[in-house]
């Protein structure tokens, strides 16, 4: 596994590709954005002329695209799958609904190529540091072959099962917890703001108590700012909690808290704040309560 | 502040009283359970014959009772407040609605006695280890005088404000986060169980990812057991999330996620599991989904 075609050089994909280049892999970029292909060339990768030429002699086609629809378009719509050598591996790392992943896997493996369902967690910071959590589902042999690739971009690498969709499910559950944790911090802070408690003191206490969460510590400080730098956008959780609900529908499992959190992110996006930092879901609570961080009732 | 009347020697109160005894305070127990008074005598405290004699020369009356109603009953119904020396301090450490705390504080301070609103966090483990988080609201001078008492039972001691109710609000927000964090772990695990993901592997991954929370790591392992040891009961969160909703009603702030989590704990209690470990709120999801941890669909 030496030559990697990498599709989707966005905020996550580009630093992942850079880490692969740095570890000695031959990385061939695929992206509609020609500027990002030039950036890839500048750091030692290849920004090839056509996607088909990028995959022509690739061992792996990694997909770090926005959603399952884009993955299907690249593989089947743009005809990249037939251009990929027989016996090569398609590694889908985008966050997708488990059912869609199973469907894509069936179409890929029917052509004799391998498929790895391997979503990641850790955000742009983890992608940049090469410290992503990787939740891979595939046959044992395929996992073993992919391990050097995963080790170049991730730190906590799990083989969660042999069936495509199992990785996506773990990632879905991860996003369920992440999204709800952000929304509930917003609910808690908005209540405290309305009562008139100092949110900085509150954040300090909660960060060290049983009420703490990774998201509280990470998003909490940005939630106290009225327009913080965007680390991850509201619309990412509109999408990811939407995937949670879809995963629930696929197996008819109730996810009422996730559904409620989804509504709050969606309403935030609906008011025009979809590209704001996801901590700003608190604006939905301020809108509901008629308050903000600075004007307790 | 040398002599402490301590009312409410339950799962939390008894180890707190023991830590006070160990640090050299004269501790006089008040409890309807005579066995627990005998236990207090056995470790060096006083299990006095009548509550009035316990408070007669006390510097502080600490209340670690079940709720605001019990605190009111002890102070005003049983006539303990008039028996407490003039200038002594009433320290309410139970989890109570902020409005009820303000009301009790007014009645106490109207008699010339001091009042401290000082709920705690950390559970039985923190009470036993003397490592509680204490969220105190009172006048600066009163806080300073109480500090040696707090340091005997707690590790993270915060003066969150000067007005009674502010401590209760911080504790309320703490419980909002704690209760929702437990419920959403249940929701996530129940979804994963229905899809057929190994919950042990899932717990390990989530514990180290951005999906992590203090509650995930603490309650998660017990959630995988069908009948775990009880560390804190379902009914505690029926009560505490009820207080969250009451705090929200007092200031007319919306707490929709907390309201939903409350419903899930309440339904668990309604099926007869109120005294089960609070991790068993997952049974409400299993009931909803028609599954359990061992029988994925």
Interface residues (C-beta under 8 A of the other chain):
Chain A: X98 X121 X122 X123 X133 X135 X156 X158 X160 X161 X165 X166 X169 X170 X172 X173 X174 X175 X176 X177 X178 X180 X181 X183 X184 X185 X187 X188 X189 X190 X191 X192 X194 X195 X196 X197 X198 X201 X202 X204 X205 X206 X208 X209 X210 X211 X212 X213 X214 X215 X216 X218 X244 X247 X248 X251 X252 X253 X254 X255 X256 X257 X258 X260 X261 X285 X288 X289 X291 X297
Chain B: X98 X121 X122 X123 X133 X135 X156 X158 X160 X161 X166 X169 X170 X172 X173 X174 X175 X176 X177 X178 X180 X181 X183 X184 X185 X187 X188 X189 X190 X191 X192 X194 X195 X196 X197 X198 X201 X202 X204 X205 X206 X208 X209 X210 X211 X212 X213 X214 X215 X216 X218 X244 X247 X248 X251 X252 X253 X254 X255 X256 X257 X258 X260 X261 X285 X288 X289 X291 X297
